[in-house]
Amino acid sequence: MILNPYLAEFIGTTTLLLFGTGVVANVNLNKTIAEKQTPWVLITAAWGFAVFVSVFITSQSSGAHLNPAVTLGLAIAGKFSWSLVPGYFMAQLIGGMLGSWLAYITYIDHYRLTKNESTVRGTFCTGPAIKNIKNNFFSEAIGTFMLVFGALFIVAPNIKINGTEVENFGLGALDALPIGILVWLIGMALGGTTGYAINPARDFGPRIVYQLIPRKNKNAEWNYSWVPIFGPFFGGAIAGIIYNFLG
């Protein structure tokens, strides 16, 4: 089934955040079945598989960016039309919000039982293990650089949307799987500093949802929130520039 590309990005990012924030909730909230069960391995694996499923669903319709930093990097690399960038950004952000809200609704009883607000916030958005803004920014940038740079070499042949070529992150299971493995690897190897947002929509959308849910003593840490937005944008842009230089 070929969908409108903006709808595909919305559905794909919703799926990504439903599974991704869902697994974080599953291993951190009180009284869940998976509470405290090897959380880092489970979380990184689930995010990788969430990317795989989301790419598999949407790649034929939109190229399966699912990440504003990826969209920006591809546009800079000349692999994606700048005219489509704003619509992709908006679809990804709204999808990220909906996906995290669906995960919240799924675990709402466990949210009610969890009083540690840092734990609750961590199921929505990322935060640094050691707050050092310069190093946190670099961590997000290098993780996203590896995602976009690696994806540029993994992608399947381009598809056309309304006559415009779009870089395609896989047309089937075997093509989509390397992207999921790449995200898994980034989480396992580089994610321990900031929780590896590596995707502005993944962090900013759920952070908005966290701000909106009815809880006391909320602290969305907006003073840090720009790091997982601009760090990934910077890393994705540099990846696109270097890819162009090498080509």
C-alpha positions as CSV (number, residue, x, y, z in Angstrom):
1,M,0.0,0.0,0.0
2,I,1.4,3.4,-1.0
3,L,0.4,6.2,1.3
4,N,0.7,10.0,1.1
5,P,4.4,10.6,2.2
6,Y,3.4,13.0,5.0
7,L,0.9,10.5,6.3
8,A,3.5,7.7,6.1
9,E,6.0,9.8,8.1
10,F,3.3,10.5,10.7
11,I,2.4,6.8,11.0
12,G,6.0,5.6,11.0
13,T,7.1,8.1,13.7
14,T,4.0,7.3,15.7
15,T,4.9,3.6,15.5
16,L,8.6,4.3,16.4
17,L,7.7,6.3,19.5
18,L,4.9,3.9,20.7
19,F,7.4,1.0,20.8
20,G,10.4,3.1,21.8
21,T,8.9,5.0,24.7
22,G,6.8,2.0,25.6
23,V,9.8,-0.2,26.3
24,V,11.3,2.6,28.5
25,A,8.1,2.7,30.4
26,N,8.0,-1.1,30.6
27,V,11.4,-1.4,32.4
28,N,11.2,1.7,34.6
29,L,7.7,2.2,35.9
30,N,6.4,0.5,39.1
31,K,4.7,-2.8,39.0
32,T,5.2,-3.6,35.3
33,I,6.1,-7.2,34.2
34,A,9.5,-6.2,32.9
35,E,10.4,-3.8,35.8
36,K,14.2,-3.7,36.2
37,Q,14.8,-6.5,33.8
38,T,18.2,-5.9,32.1
39,P,16.9,-2.5,31.1
40,W,19.7,-1.1,28.8
41,V,19.9,-4.2,26.6
42,L,16.1,-4.4,26.4
43,I,15.8,-0.7,25.7
44,T,18.4,-0.5,23.0
45,A,17.2,-3.7,21.3
46,A,13.6,-2.5,21.3
47,W,14.5,0.9,19.8
48,G,16.4,-0.9,17.1
49,F,13.5,-3.2,16.3
50,A,11.1,-0.3,16.5
51,V,13.1,1.4,13.8
52,F,13.0,-1.7,11.7
53,V,9.2,-2.1,11.9
54,S,8.6,1.6,11.3
55,V,10.9,1.6,8.3
56,F,9.3,-1.5,6.9
57,I,5.9,0.0,7.2
58,T,6.6,3.4,5.5
59,S,9.7,3.1,3.3
60,Q,7.7,2.6,0.0
61,S,5.6,5.7,0.8
62,S,7.9,8.3,2.2
63,G,11.4,6.8,2.2
64,A,11.0,6.3,6.0
65,H,13.0,9.1,7.4
66,L,11.1,9.2,10.7
67,N,13.6,11.7,12.0
68,P,14.0,15.5,11.2
69,A,17.8,15.1,11.5
70,V,17.8,12.4,8.8
71,T,15.5,14.5,6.6
72,L,17.9,17.5,7.0
73,G,21.0,15.4,6.3
74,L,19.5,13.9,3.2
75,A,18.4,17.4,1.9
76,I,21.9,18.7,2.5
77,A,23.4,15.7,0.7
78,G,21.1,16.4,-2.3
79,K,19.1,13.2,-1.8
80,F,15.8,14.9,-0.8
81,S,13.8,17.9,-2.0
82,W,14.0,20.9,0.3
83,S,10.3,21.6,-0.6
84,L,9.2,18.5,1.3
85,V,11.3,19.2,4.4
86,P,8.8,21.3,6.4
87,G,6.0,18.9,5.9
88,Y,8.2,15.9,6.9
89,F,9.3,17.8,10.0
90,M,5.7,18.5,11.1
91,A,4.5,14.9,10.4
92,Q,7.5,13.5,12.4
93,L,6.9,15.9,15.3
94,I,3.1,15.1,15.5
95,G,3.8,11.4,15.1
96,G,6.3,11.5,17.9
97,M,3.8,13.2,20.2
98,L,1.0,10.7,19.4
99,G,3.3,7.6,19.8
100,S,4.5,8.7,23.2
101,W,0.9,9.6,24.3
102,L,-0.3,6.1,23.2
103,A,2.5,4.5,25.3
104,Y,1.4,6.7,28.2
105,I,-2.2,5.5,27.9
106,T,-1.0,1.9,27.7
107,Y,0.9,2.2,31.0
108,I,-1.3,4.8,32.7
109,D,-2.0,2.7,35.8
110,H,1.7,2.2,36.2
111,Y,2.4,5.9,35.8
112,R,-0.1,6.6,38.6
113,L,1.9,4.2,40.8
114,T,5.3,5.7,40.0
115,K,6.1,8.7,42.2
116,N,9.7,9.4,41.1
117,E,9.2,12.2,38.6
118,S,12.7,11.8,37.1
119,T,11.7,8.2,36.2
120,V,8.5,9.3,34.7
121,R,10.1,12.1,32.7
122,G,12.7,9.6,31.4
123,T,10.0,7.5,29.8
124,F,9.1,10.4,27.6
125,C,12.4,12.2,26.8
126,T,16.1,11.9,27.3
127,G,18.5,13.4,29.8
128,P,22.2,13.4,30.5
129,A,23.9,11.0,32.9
130,I,26.3,13.8,33.6
131,K,25.1,17.2,32.7
132,N,27.8,18.9,30.7
133,I,26.1,20.8,27.9
134,K,29.0,21.0,25.6
135,N,29.8,17.2,25.9
136,N,26.1,16.3,25.8
137,F,25.7,18.3,22.6
138,F,28.7,16.5,21.1
139,S,27.3,13.1,22.2
140,E,24.0,13.7,20.4
141,A,25.8,15.1,17.4
142,I,28.2,12.2,17.0
143,G,25.4,9.6,17.5
144,T,23.2,11.3,14.9
145,F,26.2,11.7,12.5
146,M,26.8,7.9,12.6
147,L,23.1,7.3,12.0
148,V,22.8,9.6,9.0
149,F,26.2,8.8,7.5
150,G,25.7,5.1,7.9
151,A,22.2,5.3,6.5
152,L,23.4,7.1,3.4
153,F,25.5,4.0,2.6
154,I,22.8,1.5,3.5
155,V,19.8,3.0,1.7
156,A,18.1,1.2,-1.1
157,P,17.5,2.8,-4.5
158,N,15.5,6.0,-4.6
159,I,11.8,6.1,-5.0
160,K,9.8,8.9,-6.6
161,I,7.0,10.9,-4.8
162,N,5.1,13.2,-7.1
163,G,8.0,13.1,-9.5
164,T,10.5,14.0,-6.8
165,E,13.2,11.4,-6.0
166,V,13.3,10.5,-2.3
167,E,16.1,8.5,-0.6
168,N,14.6,5.2,0.4
169,F,15.5,3.5,3.6
170,G,14.6,0.0,2.4
171,L,11.9,-1.7,0.4
172,G,11.6,-4.9,2.4
173,A,12.7,-6.7,5.5
174,L,16.3,-7.2,4.6
175,D,16.8,-3.6,3.4
176,A,15.1,-2.2,6.5
177,L,17.0,-4.4,9.0
178,P,20.4,-2.7,8.7
179,I,18.9,0.6,9.8
180,G,17.4,-1.0,12.9
181,I,20.8,-2.7,13.6
182,L,22.6,0.6,13.2
183,V,20.3,2.3,15.8
184,W,20.8,-0.6,18.1
185,L,24.5,-0.3,17.8
186,I,24.5,3.4,18.4
187,G,22.4,2.9,21.6
188,M,24.7,0.1,22.9
189,A,28.0,1.9,22.1
190,L,27.2,5.6,22.3
191,G,23.9,6.0,24.2
192,G,25.2,6.0,27.8
193,T,25.9,9.7,28.0
194,T,22.6,11.3,27.0
195,G,20.2,8.4,26.3
196,Y,20.8,8.9,22.6
197,A,17.8,10.9,21.3
198,I,19.5,11.2,17.9
199,N,16.2,12.4,16.7
200,P,14.6,15.8,17.5
201,A,11.1,14.5,17.0
202,R,11.8,11.5,19.3
203,D,12.7,13.9,22.2
204,F,10.8,17.2,21.6
205,G,7.4,15.6,20.8
206,P,7.3,13.4,23.9
207,R,8.7,16.2,26.0
208,I,5.7,18.3,25.0
209,V,3.3,15.4,25.9
210,Y,5.0,15.1,29.3
211,Q,4.5,18.8,29.9
212,L,0.8,18.3,29.1
213,I,-0.1,15.2,31.1
214,P,-1.8,15.8,34.5
215,R,1.0,15.2,37.0
216,K,2.2,17.2,40.0
217,N,5.8,18.4,40.4
218,K,6.5,18.1,36.7
219,N,9.9,19.3,35.5
220,A,10.3,18.9,31.7
221,E,13.9,20.4,31.9
222,W,13.3,22.8,29.1
223,N,16.7,24.3,29.8
224,Y,18.3,21.1,28.5
225,S,15.7,20.3,25.8
226,W,17.6,22.2,23.0
227,V,20.5,19.7,23.2
228,P,18.6,16.7,21.8
229,I,17.1,19.0,19.2
230,F,20.1,20.9,17.8
231,G,22.7,18.2,18.5
232,P,21.0,15.8,16.2
233,F,20.4,18.5,13.6
234,F,24.1,19.5,13.7
235,G,25.2,15.8,13.4
236,G,22.9,15.1,10.6
237,A,23.9,18.2,8.7
238,I,27.6,17.4,9.0
239,A,27.0,13.8,7.8
240,G,25.3,15.2,4.7
241,I,28.1,17.7,4.0
242,I,30.8,15.0,4.4
243,Y,28.9,12.5,2.2
244,N,28.7,15.2,-0.5
245,F,32.4,15.9,-0.2
246,L,33.3,12.2,-0.5
247,G,31.0,11.9,-3.6
